[in-house]
Amino acid sequence: MSGAEGEVNNVDKIPAEQKGAFHSFLKSLASFSGDLSSLTCPAFLLAPVSLIEYSQHWVQHPNLFTAITESDDELQRMLALVKWYISSLNASYSSRVPKGEWEKKPYNPILGEQYFMSWGEVDGSGETHVTCEQVSHHPPITGFYMKNDKANMSFNGHTGQKTRFSSTALICDQVGQSLVTLHDRNDETYMVTSPSLTVNGIWYAAPYIELTGNSYIQSTTGYYATIEYSSRGWISGEKNHFKCYIRKNMGNPKEYVYKIEGQWSAKSTITPYGTKSSAHFLDVNDVVPGSINVKPLEEQGDLETRRVWQKVSEAIRAGDTQTAGAEKSKIENKQRAERKERDEQSTQWEPKFFHWEENHPTVFSLQRMLASAVKNKYDPPTSGNWVYKQ
């Protein structure tokens, strides 16, 4: 059965005993105002995973990540950065959803929740290690640090979400910025931002994500990229469309060095400025992900995400939504009690692995470079970053 504009409709597949909860949730969405991250989602709409694990997908293709530092040419390194970035979009918003399934809501990480993993070697890339920590609960913000020792490069940043309901879709504006640093190239750095997300198909119990708006990449070398996203049926007539322009900061903004265009979930091409000759750039279906390496559950600490949500995840996988909801409520109530205790004692919680730098000098410098090039299109809320404690 299909919904509006050909969307898949899974409402008839919802078990009878869960349909009441589904319709109640839709009513609460329609009448809710403010940031939806504080709205409790029914257990049967949850994925058995915490949002903190989603950060790992930035470097799911470690060979594309480490390829950024390989060339001695600044422009070629910028192109490699864009190629990695596009691959990370597919890994983060498309390929991680199993074929034939639909987007489900991950758990909101608890304050201080941790996640450690590594991506196995691909094409001689070496291992890429990932450390994540939930540094804020309201608003939800995850700090992350990813490093490949063989390539001597790192990726440090944070991501947060401001979510609202509009018409029949969820709109998620992703805030924060991140820094890719090439330590063997005089700490050459690239600041990257994230696009906004639109979650459609909620009313038909078949949610899917589309990217909207713009994202940016700014390098200390003086190259920058603007990436524009188009929704299904808009302009391009195809889903997951993007158009990327690479330019020089001191150059004519009407002239680009390269245009890269296509689908971030499929194929894209590259075209030099002043020509109509396009060449293959990337097919994300051809790139091989690394293997996921995570410690066994029994070796994880109490704040590691899979230990925190173990009972909830087991219940969801078993189809026991009642137990999942009860276990989820226990975790949320414990968080509320701990927050109340801190308020009563006037104590401030501190992250273990990250610290906040209000005016990070590299972030501030790159933001100024980018803002001078794109003018009023880029207006970051902060020049800070959650920096990994070395």
Contacts in CASP RR format, 6 or more apart in sequence:
PFRMAT RR
TARGET T0000
AUTHOR 0000-0000-0000
METHOD contacts of the structure
MODEL  1
MSGAEGEVNNVDKIPAEQKGAFHSFLKSLASFSGDLSSLTCPAFLLAPVS
LIEYSQHWVQHPNLFTAITESDDELQRMLALVKWYISSLNASYSSRVPKG
EWEKKPYNPILGEQYFMSWGEVDGSGETHVTCEQVSHHPPITGFYMKNDK
ANMSFNGHTGQKTRFSSTALICDQVGQSLVTLHDRNDETYMVTSPSLTVN
GIWYAAPYIELTGNSYIQSTTGYYATIEYSSRGWISGEKNHFKCYIRKNM
GNPKEYVYKIEGQWSAKSTITPYGTKSSAHFLDVNDVVPGSINVKPLEEQ
GDLETRRVWQKVSEAIRAGDTQTAGAEKSKIENKQRAERKERDEQSTQWE
PKFFHWEENHPTVFSLQRMLASAVKNKYDPPTSGNWVYKQ
1 8 0 8 1.000
1 9 0 8 1.000
1 11 0 8 1.000
1 12 0 8 1.000
2 8 0 8 1.000
2 9 0 8 1.000
3 9 0 8 1.000
3 204 0 8 1.000
4 168 0 8 1.000
4 204 0 8 1.000
7 200 0 8 1.000
7 201 0 8 1.000
7 204 0 8 1.000
7 206 0 8 1.000
8 102 0 8 1.000
8 201 0 8 1.000
8 204 0 8 1.000
8 206 0 8 1.000
9 204 0 8 1.000
9 205 0 8 1.000
9 206 0 8 1.000
10 102 0 8 1.000
10 204 0 8 1.000
10 205 0 8 1.000
10 206 0 8 1.000
11 19 0 8 1.000
11 22 0 8 1.000
11 204 0 8 1.000
11 205 0 8 1.000
13 205 0 8 1.000
14 22 0 8 1.000
14 44 0 8 1.000
14 205 0 8 1.000
15 44 0 8 1.000
18 42 0 8 1.000
18 44 0 8 1.000
18 321 0 8 1.000
21 42 0 8 1.000
21 44 0 8 1.000
22 42 0 8 1.000
22 44 0 8 1.000
22 45 0 8 1.000
22 205 0 8 1.000
24 42 0 8 1.000
25 41 0 8 1.000
25 42 0 8 1.000
25 45 0 8 1.000
26 202 0 8 1.000
26 203 0 8 1.000
28 39 0 8 1.000
29 36 0 8 1.000
29 39 0 8 1.000
29 165 0 8 1.000
29 170 0 8 1.000
29 202 0 8 1.000
30 165 0 8 1.000
32 39 0 8 1.000
32 165 0 8 1.000
34 164 0 8 1.000
35 139 0 8 1.000
35 162 0 8 1.000
35 163 0 8 1.000
35 164 0 8 1.000
36 163 0 8 1.000
36 164 0 8 1.000
36 165 0 8 1.000
36 170 0 8 1.000
37 108 0 8 1.000
37 138 0 8 1.000
37 139 0 8 1.000
37 140 0 8 1.000
37 161 0 8 1.000
37 162 0 8 1.000
37 163 0 8 1.000
38 138 0 8 1.000
40 332 0 8 1.000
41 105 0 8 1.000
42 321 0 8 1.000
42 325 0 8 1.000
43 312 0 8 1.000
43 315 0 8 1.000
43 316 0 8 1.000
43 321 0 8 1.000
43 322 0 8 1.000
43 324 0 8 1.000
43 325 0 8 1.000
43 328 0 8 1.000
44 319 0 8 1.000
44 321 0 8 1.000
44 324 0 8 1.000
45 104 0 8 1.000
45 105 0 8 1.000
46 104 0 8 1.000
46 105 0 8 1.000
46 106 0 8 1.000
46 107 0 8 1.000
46 312 0 8 1.000
46 316 0 8 1.000
46 324 0 8 1.000
46 328 0 8 1.000
47 104 0 8 1.000
47 105 0 8 1.000
47 106 0 8 1.000
47 316 0 8 1.000
48 309 0 8 1.000
48 312 0 8 1.000
48 313 0 8 1.000
48 316 0 8 1.000
48 317 0 8 1.000
49 106 0 8 1.000
49 107 0 8 1.000
49 309 0 8 1.000
49 313 0 8 1.000
50 106 0 8 1.000
50 107 0 8 1.000
50 108 0 8 1.000
50 109 0 8 1.000
50 113 0 8 1.000
50 115 0 8 1.000
50 305 0 8 1.000
50 308 0 8 1.000
50 309 0 8 1.000
51 106 0 8 1.000
51 107 0 8 1.000
51 108 0 8 1.000
51 109 0 8 1.000
51 140 0 8 1.000
51 142 0 8 1.000
52 109 0 8 1.000
52 113 0 8 1.000
52 114 0 8 1.000
52 115 0 8 1.000
52 132 0 8 1.000
52 133 0 8 1.000
52 134 0 8 1.000
52 142 0 8 1.000
52 305 0 8 1.000
53 106 0 8 1.000
53 115 0 8 1.000
53 132 0 8 1.000
53 305 0 8 1.000
54 92 0 8 1.000
54 96 0 8 1.000
54 106 0 8 1.000
55 115 0 8 1.000
55 130 0 8 1.000
55 132 0 8 1.000
55 142 0 8 1.000
55 143 0 8 1.000
55 144 0 8 1.000
55 159 0 8 1.000
56 115 0 8 1.000
56 117 0 8 1.000
56 119 0 8 1.000
56 130 0 8 1.000
56 132 0 8 1.000
56 292 0 8 1.000
57 88 0 8 1.000
57 91 0 8 1.000
57 92 0 8 1.000
57 96 0 8 1.000
58 88 0 8 1.000
58 91 0 8 1.000
58 92 0 8 1.000
58 144 0 8 1.000
58 146 0 8 1.000
58 155 0 8 1.000
58 178 0 8 1.000
59 65 0 8 1.000
59 88 0 8 1.000
59 119 0 8 1.000
59 128 0 8 1.000
59 130 0 8 1.000
59 146 0 8 1.000
59 148 0 8 1.000
59 155 0 8 1.000
60 87 0 8 1.000
60 88 0 8 1.000
60 91 0 8 1.000
60 119 0 8 1.000
60 289 0 8 1.000
60 290 0 8 1.000
61 84 0 8 1.000
61 87 0 8 1.000
61 88 0 8 1.000
61 91 0 8 1.000
61 122 0 8 1.000
61 287 0 8 1.000
61 288 0 8 1.000
61 289 0 8 1.000
61 290 0 8 1.000
62 119 0 8 1.000
62 120 0 8 1.000
62 121 0 8 1.000
62 122 0 8 1.000
62 125 0 8 1.000
62 126 0 8 1.000
62 127 0 8 1.000
62 128 0 8 1.000
62 148 0 8 1.000
62 290 0 8 1.000
63 122 0 8 1.000
63 123 0 8 1.000
63 124 0 8 1.000
63 125 0 8 1.000
63 287 0 8 1.000
63 288 0 8 1.000
64 80 0 8 1.000
64 83 0 8 1.000
64 84 0 8 1.000
64 87 0 8 1.000
64 287 0 8 1.000
65 84 0 8 1.000
65 125 0 8 1.000
65 128 0 8 1.000
65 146 0 8 1.000
65 148 0 8 1.000
65 151 0 8 1.000
65 153 0 8 1.000
65 155 0 8 1.000
66 125 0 8 1.000
66 126 0 8 1.000
66 128 0 8 1.000
66 148 0 8 1.000
66 150 0 8 1.000
66 151 0 8 1.000
66 153 0 8 1.000
67 80 0 8 1.000
67 83 0 8 1.000
67 84 0 8 1.000
68 77 0 8 1.000
68 80 0 8 1.000
68 81 0 8 1.000
68 84 0 8 1.000
68 153 0 8 1.000
68 180 0 8 1.000
68 182 0 8 1.000
68 190 0 8 1.000
69 77 0 8 1.000
69 151 0 8 1.000
69 152 0 8 1.000
69 153 0 8 1.000
69 182 0 8 1.000
69 184 0 8 1.000
69 185 0 8 1.000
70 77 0 8 1.000
70 80 0 8 1.000
71 77 0 8 1.000
71 80 0 8 1.000
74 219 0 8 1.000
74 221 0 8 1.000
74 222 0 8 1.000
74 223 0 8 1.000
75 223 0 8 1.000
75 246 0 8 1.000
75 257 0 8 1.000
77 182 0 8 1.000
77 185 0 8 1.000
77 188 0 8 1.000
77 219 0 8 1.000
77 221 0 8 1.000
78 190 0 8 1.000
78 217 0 8 1.000
78 219 0 8 1.000
78 221 0 8 1.000
78 223 0 8 1.000
78 225 0 8 1.000
78 246 0 8 1.000
79 246 0 8 1.000
79 258 0 8 1.000
79 270 0 8 1.000
81 180 0 8 1.000
81 190 0 8 1.000
81 217 0 8 1.000
81 219 0 8 1.000
81 225 0 8 1.000
82 217 0 8 1.000
82 225 0 8 1.000
82 244 0 8 1.000
82 246 0 8 1.000
82 260 0 8 1.000
83 281 0 8 1.000
83 282 0 8 1.000
85 192 0 8 1.000
85 217 0 8 1.000
85 227 0 8 1.000
86 242 0 8 1.000
86 244 0 8 1.000
86 260 0 8 1.000
86 264 0 8 1.000
86 268 0 8 1.000
86 282 0 8 1.000
86 284 0 8 1.000
87 282 0 8 1.000
87 284 0 8 1.000
87 287 0 8 1.000
89 195 0 8 1.000
89 211 0 8 1.000
89 242 0 8 1.000
89 264 0 8 1.000
89 265 0 8 1.000
90 264 0 8 1.000
90 265 0 8 1.000
90 284 0 8 1.000
91 289 0 8 1.000
93 197 0 8 1.000
93 209 0 8 1.000
93 211 0 8 1.000
93 265 0 8 1.000
94 209 0 8 1.000
94 240 0 8 1.000
94 264 0 8 1.000
94 265 0 8 1.000
95 265 0 8 1.000
95 284 0 8 1.000
95 289 0 8 1.000
97 103 0 8 1.000
102 205 0 8 1.000
102 206 0 8 1.000
102 207 0 8 1.000
102 208 0 8 1.000
103 199 0 8 1.000
103 207 0 8 1.000
103 208 0 8 1.000
103 209 0 8 1.000
104 207 0 8 1.000
107 309 0 8 1.000
107 312 0 8 1.000
107 328 0 8 1.000
108 137 0 8 1.000
108 140 0 8 1.000
109 134 0 8 1.000
109 137 0 8 1.000
109 140 0 8 1.000
109 142 0 8 1.000
109 305 0 8 1.000
110 134 0 8 1.000
110 137 0 8 1.000
110 308 0 8 1.000
110 331 0 8 1.000
110 335 0 8 1.000
111 134 0 8 1.000
111 136 0 8 1.000
111 137 0 8 1.000
111 335 0 8 1.000
111 338 0 8 1.000
111 339 0 8 1.000
111 349 0 8 1.000
112 133 0 8 1.000
112 134 0 8 1.000
112 135 0 8 1.000
112 303 0 8 1.000
112 349 0 8 1.000
112 351 0 8 1.000
112 352 0 8 1.000
113 133 0 8 1.000
113 134 0 8 1.000
113 303 0 8 1.000
113 304 0 8 1.000
113 305 0 8 1.000
113 308 0 8 1.000
114 131 0 8 1.000
114 132 0 8 1.000
114 133 0 8 1.000
114 134 0 8 1.000
114 301 0 8 1.000
114 303 0 8 1.000
114 304 0 8 1.000
114 305 0 8 1.000
114 352 0 8 1.000
114 353 0 8 1.000
115 130 0 8 1.000
115 131 0 8 1.000
115 132 0 8 1.000
115 133 0 8 1.000
115 304 0 8 1.000
115 305 0 8 1.000
116 129 0 8 1.000
116 130 0 8 1.000
116 131 0 8 1.000
116 132 0 8 1.000
116 294 0 8 1.000
116 295 0 8 1.000
116 304 0 8 1.000
117 129 0 8 1.000
117 130 0 8 1.000
117 292 0 8 1.000
117 293 0 8 1.000
117 294 0 8 1.000
118 127 0 8 1.000
118 128 0 8 1.000
118 129 0 8 1.000
118 130 0 8 1.000
118 293 0 8 1.000
119 127 0 8 1.000
119 128 0 8 1.000
119 130 0 8 1.000
119 289 0 8 1.000
119 290 0 8 1.000
119 291 0 8 1.000
119 292 0 8 1.000
119 293 0 8 1.000
120 126 0 8 1.000
120 127 0 8 1.000
120 128 0 8 1.000
120 290 0 8 1.000
120 291 0 8 1.000
120 292 0 8 1.000
120 293 0 8 1.000
121 127 0 8 1.000
121 290 0 8 1.000
122 288 0 8 1.000
122 289 0 8 1.000
122 290 0 8 1.000
123 288 0 8 1.000
124 150 0 8 1.000
125 148 0 8 1.000
125 150 0 8 1.000
125 151 0 8 1.000
126 148 0 8 1.000
126 149 0 8 1.000
126 150 0 8 1.000
126 151 0 8 1.000
127 148 0 8 1.000
127 149 0 8 1.000
127 150 0 8 1.000
127 293 0 8 1.000
128 146 0 8 1.000
128 147 0 8 1.000
128 148 0 8 1.000
129 146 0 8 1.000
129 147 0 8 1.000
129 148 0 8 1.000
129 149 0 8 1.000
130 144 0 8 1.000
130 145 0 8 1.000
130 146 0 8 1.000
131 144 0 8 1.000
131 145 0 8 1.000
131 146 0 8 1.000
131 353 0 8 1.000
131 388 0 8 1.000
132 142 0 8 1.000
132 143 0 8 1.000
132 144 0 8 1.000
132 145 0 8 1.000
133 142 0 8 1.000
133 143 0 8 1.000
133 144 0 8 1.000
133 351 0 8 1.000
133 352 0 8 1.000
133 353 0 8 1.000
133 354 0 8 1.000
134 140 0 8 1.000
134 141 0 8 1.000
134 142 0 8 1.000
134 143 0 8 1.000
135 141 0 8 1.000
135 142 0 8 1.000
135 143 0 8 1.000
135 158 0 8 1.000
135 351 0 8 1.000
135 354 0 8 1.000
135 356 0 8 1.000
135 386 0 8 1.000
137 335 0 8 1.000
137 339 0 8 1.000
139 160 0 8 1.000
139 161 0 8 1.000
139 162 0 8 1.000
140 160 0 8 1.000
140 161 0 8 1.000
141 158 0 8 1.000
141 159 0 8 1.000
141 160 0 8 1.000
141 386 0 8 1.000
142 158 0 8 1.000
142 159 0 8 1.000
142 160 0 8 1.000
143 157 0 8 1.000
143 158 0 8 1.000
143 159 0 8 1.000
143 354 0 8 1.000
143 386 0 8 1.000
144 155 0 8 1.000
144 156 0 8 1.000
144 157 0 8 1.000
144 158 0 8 1.000
144 159 0 8 1.000
144 178 0 8 1.000
145 154 0 8 1.000
145 155 0 8 1.000
145 156 0 8 1.000
145 157 0 8 1.000
145 353 0 8 1.000
145 354 0 8 1.000
145 388 0 8 1.000
146 154 0 8 1.000
146 155 0 8 1.000
146 156 0 8 1.000
147 153 0 8 1.000
147 154 0 8 1.000
147 155 0 8 1.000
148 154 0 8 1.000
151 184 0 8 1.000
152 182 0 8 1.000
152 183 0 8 1.000
152 184 0 8 1.000
153 180 0 8 1.000
153 181 0 8 1.000
153 182 0 8 1.000
153 183 0 8 1.000
153 184 0 8 1.000
154 180 0 8 1.000
154 181 0 8 1.000
154 183 0 8 1.000
154 388 0 8 1.000
155 178 0 8 1.000
155 179 0 8 1.000
155 180 0 8 1.000
155 181 0 8 1.000
156 178 0 8 1.000
156 179 0 8 1.000
156 181 0 8 1.000
156 385 0 8 1.000
156 386 0 8 1.000
156 387 0 8 1.000
156 388 0 8 1.000
157 176 0 8 1.000
157 177 0 8 1.000
157 178 0 8 1.000
157 179 0 8 1.000
157 385 0 8 1.000
157 386 0 8 1.000
157 387 0 8 1.000
158 176 0 8 1.000
158 177 0 8 1.000
158 178 0 8 1.000
158 354 0 8 1.000
158 385 0 8 1.000
158 386 0 8 1.000
159 174 0 8 1.000
159 175 0 8 1.000
159 176 0 8 1.000
159 178 0 8 1.000
159 194 0 8 1.000
160 174 0 8 1.000
160 175 0 8 1.000
160 176 0 8 1.000
161 172 0 8 1.000
161 173 0 8 1.000
161 174 0 8 1.000
161 175 0 8 1.000
162 172 0 8 1.000
162 173 0 8 1.000
162 175 0 8 1.000
163 170 0 8 1.000
163 171 0 8 1.000
163 172 0 8 1.000
163 173 0 8 1.000
164 170 0 8 1.000
164 171 0 8 1.000
165 171 0 8 1.000
168 200 0 8 1.000
168 201 0 8 1.000
168 202 0 8 1.000
168 203 0 8 1.000
169 198 0 8 1.000
169 199 0 8 1.000
169 200 0 8 1.000
169 201 0 8 1.000
169 202 0 8 1.000
170 197 0 8 1.000
170 198 0 8 1.000
170 199 0 8 1.000
170 202 0 8 1.000
171 196 0 8 1.000
171 197 0 8 1.000
171 198 0 8 1.000
171 199 0 8 1.000
172 196 0 8 1.000
172 197 0 8 1.000
172 198 0 8 1.000
172 199 0 8 1.000
173 196 0 8 1.000
174 193 0 8 1.000
174 194 0 8 1.000
174 195 0 8 1.000
174 196 0 8 1.000
174 197 0 8 1.000
175 381 0 8 1.000
176 193 0 8 1.000
176 194 0 8 1.000
176 380 0 8 1.000
176 381 0 8 1.000
176 382 0 8 1.000
176 385 0 8 1.000
177 191 0 8 1.000
177 192 0 8 1.000
177 193 0 8 1.000
177 363 0 8 1.000
177 367 0 8 1.000
177 380 0 8 1.000
177 384 0 8 1.000
177 385 0 8 1.000
178 191 0 8 1.000
178 192 0 8 1.000
178 193 0 8 1.000
178 385 0 8 1.000
179 189 0 8 1.000
179 190 0 8 1.000
179 191 0 8 1.000
179 192 0 8 1.000
179 362 0 8 1.000
179 363 0 8 1.000
179 366 0 8 1.000
179 385 0 8 1.000
180 189 0 8 1.000
180 190 0 8 1.000
180 192 0 8 1.000
181 187 0 8 1.000
181 188 0 8 1.000
181 189 0 8 1.000
181 190 0 8 1.000
182 188 0 8 1.000
182 189 0 8 1.000
188 219 0 8 1.000
188 220 0 8 1.000
188 221 0 8 1.000
189 219 0 8 1.000
189 220 0 8 1.000
189 362 0 8 1.000
189 366 0 8 1.000
190 217 0 8 1.000
190 218 0 8 1.000
190 219 0 8 1.000
190 220 0 8 1.000
191 216 0 8 1.000
191 217 0 8 1.000
191 218 0 8 1.000
191 219 0 8 1.000
191 362 0 8 1.000
191 363 0 8 1.000
191 366 0 8 1.000
191 367 0 8 1.000
191 370 0 8 1.000
192 215 0 8 1.000
192 216 0 8 1.000
192 217 0 8 1.000
193 215 0 8 1.000
193 216 0 8 1.000
193 217 0 8 1.000
193 380 0 8 1.000
194 215 0 8 1.000
195 211 0 8 1.000
195 212 0 8 1.000
195 213 0 8 1.000
195 214 0 8 1.000
195 215 0 8 1.000
195 227 0 8 1.000
195 229 0 8 1.000
196 211 0 8 1.000
196 212 0 8 1.000
196 213 0 8 1.000
197 209 0 8 1.000
197 210 0 8 1.000
197 211 0 8 1.000
197 212 0 8 1.000
198 209 0 8 1.000
198 210 0 8 1.000
198 211 0 8 1.000
198 212 0 8 1.000
198 231 0 8 1.000
199 207 0 8 1.000
199 208 0 8 1.000
199 209 0 8 1.000
200 207 0 8 1.000
200 208 0 8 1.000
200 209 0 8 1.000
200 210 0 8 1.000
201 207 0 8 1.000
201 208 0 8 1.000
210 229 0 8 1.000
210 231 0 8 1.000
210 232 0 8 1.000
210 239 0 8 1.000
210 240 0 8 1.000
211 229 0 8 1.000
211 240 0 8 1.000
211 242 0 8 1.000
211 264 0 8 1.000
212 229 0 8 1.000
212 231 0 8 1.000
213 228 0 8 1.000
213 229 0 8 1.000
214 226 0 8 1.000
214 227 0 8 1.000
214 228 0 8 1.000
214 229 0 8 1.000
214 377 0 8 1.000
215 227 0 8 1.000
215 229 0 8 1.000
216 224 0 8 1.000
216 225 0 8 1.000
216 226 0 8 1.000
216 227 0 8 1.000
216 370 0 8 1.000
216 374 0 8 1.000
216 378 0 8 1.000
217 224 0 8 1.000
217 225 0 8 1.000
217 227 0 8 1.000
218 224 0 8 1.000
218 225 0 8 1.000
218 366 0 8 1.000
218 367 0 8 1.000
218 369 0 8 1.000
218 370 0 8 1.000
219 366 0 8 1.000
220 362 0 8 1.000
220 365 0 8 1.000
220 366 0 8 1.000
222 248 0 8 1.000
222 249 0 8 1.000
222 250 0 8 1.000
222 369 0 8 1.000
223 246 0 8 1.000
223 247 0 8 1.000
223 248 0 8 1.000
223 249 0 8 1.000
223 257 0 8 1.000
224 246 0 8 1.000
224 247 0 8 1.000
224 248 0 8 1.000
224 249 0 8 1.000
224 369 0 8 1.000
224 370 0 8 1.000
224 373 0 8 1.000
224 374 0 8 1.000
225 244 0 8 1.000
225 245 0 8 1.000
225 246 0 8 1.000
225 247 0 8 1.000
226 244 0 8 1.000
226 245 0 8 1.000
226 247 0 8 1.000
226 374 0 8 1.000
226 377 0 8 1.000
227 242 0 8 1.000
227 243 0 8 1.000
227 244 0 8 1.000
228 242 0 8 1.000
228 243 0 8 1.000
228 244 0 8 1.000
229 241 0 8 1.000
229 242 0 8 1.000
229 264 0 8 1.000
230 236 0 8 1.000
230 237 0 8 1.000
230 241 0 8 1.000
230 242 0 8 1.000
230 243 0 8 1.000
231 239 0 8 1.000
232 238 0 8 1.000
232 239 0 8 1.000
232 240 0 8 1.000
233 239 0 8 1.000
234 241 0 8 1.000
235 241 0 8 1.000
236 262 0 8 1.000
238 263 0 8 1.000
239 263 0 8 1.000
239 265 0 8 1.000
240 263 0 8 1.000
240 264 0 8 1.000
240 265 0 8 1.000
240 266 0 8 1.000
241 261 0 8 1.000
241 262 0 8 1.000
241 263 0 8 1.000
241 264 0 8 1.000
242 260 0 8 1.000
242 261 0 8 1.000
242 262 0 8 1.000
242 263 0 8 1.000
242 264 0 8 1.000
242 268 0 8 1.000
243 259 0 8 1.000
243 260 0 8 1.000
243 261 0 8 1.000
243 262 0 8 1.000
244 259 0 8 1.000
244 260 0 8 1.000
244 261 0 8 1.000
245 256 0 8 1.000
245 258 0 8 1.000
245 259 0 8 1.000
245 260 0 8 1.000
246 256 0 8 1.000
246 257 0 8 1.000
246 258 0 8 1.000
246 259 0 8 1.000
246 260 0 8 1.000
247 253 0 8 1.000
247 255 0 8 1.000
247 256 0 8 1.000
247 257 0 8 1.000
247 373 0 8 1.000
248 257 0 8 1.000
249 369 0 8 1.000
249 372 0 8 1.000
249 373 0 8 1.000
253 373 0 8 1.000
253 374 0 8 1.000
255 273 0 8 1.000
256 273 0 8 1.000
257 272 0 8 1.000
257 273 0 8 1.000
258 270 0 8 1.000
258 271 0 8 1.000
258 272 0 8 1.000
258 273 0 8 1.000
259 270 0 8 1.000
259 271 0 8 1.000
259 273 0 8 1.000
260 268 0 8 1.000
260 269 0 8 1.000
260 270 0 8 1.000
260 271 0 8 1.000
260 281 0 8 1.000
261 268 0 8 1.000
261 269 0 8 1.000
261 271 0 8 1.000
262 268 0 8 1.000
262 269 0 8 1.000
264 284 0 8 1.000
265 284 0 8 1.000
266 283 0 8 1.000
266 284 0 8 1.000
266 285 0 8 1.000
267 280 0 8 1.000
267 282 0 8 1.000
267 283 0 8 1.000
267 284 0 8 1.000
267 285 0 8 1.000
268 281 0 8 1.000
268 282 0 8 1.000
268 283 0 8 1.000
269 278 0 8 1.000
269 279 0 8 1.000
269 280 0 8 1.000
269 281 0 8 1.000
270 278 0 8 1.000
270 279 0 8 1.000
270 280 0 8 1.000
270 281 0 8 1.000
271 277 0 8 1.000
271 278 0 8 1.000
271 279 0 8 1.000
294 306 0 8 1.000
295 304 0 8 1.000
297 306 0 8 1.000
297 307 0 8 1.000
297 310 0 8 1.000
300 306 0 8 1.000
300 307 0 8 1.000
301 307 0 8 1.000
302 308 0 8 1.000
306 313 0 8 1.000
308 331 0 8 1.000
309 331 0 8 1.000
311 323 0 8 1.000
311 327 0 8 1.000
312 324 0 8 1.000
312 325 0 8 1.000
312 327 0 8 1.000
312 328 0 8 1.000
312 331 0 8 1.000
315 321 0 8 1.000
315 323 0 8 1.000
315 324 0 8 1.000
315 325 0 8 1.000
315 327 0 8 1.000
316 324 0 8 1.000
342 348 0 8 1.000
342 349 0 8 1.000
351 386 0 8 1.000
352 389 0 8 1.000
353 388 0 8 1.000
353 389 0 8 1.000
354 386 0 8 1.000
354 387 0 8 1.000
354 388 0 8 1.000
354 389 0 8 1.000
355 386 0 8 1.000
355 387 0 8 1.000
355 389 0 8 1.000
356 384 0 8 1.000
356 385 0 8 1.000
356 386 0 8 1.000
356 387 0 8 1.000
357 384 0 8 1.000
357 385 0 8 1.000
357 386 0 8 1.000
357 387 0 8 1.000
358 382 0 8 1.000
358 383 0 8 1.000
358 384 0 8 1.000
359 383 0 8 1.000
359 384 0 8 1.000
360 383 0 8 1.000
360 384 0 8 1.000
360 385 0 8 1.000
360 387 0 8 1.000
363 383 0 8 1.000
363 384 0 8 1.000
363 385 0 8 1.000
364 383 0 8 1.000
364 384 0 8 1.000
367 378 0 8 1.000
367 380 0 8 1.000
367 383 0 8 1.000
370 378 0 8 1.000
371 378 0 8 1.000
371 379 0 8 1.000
END
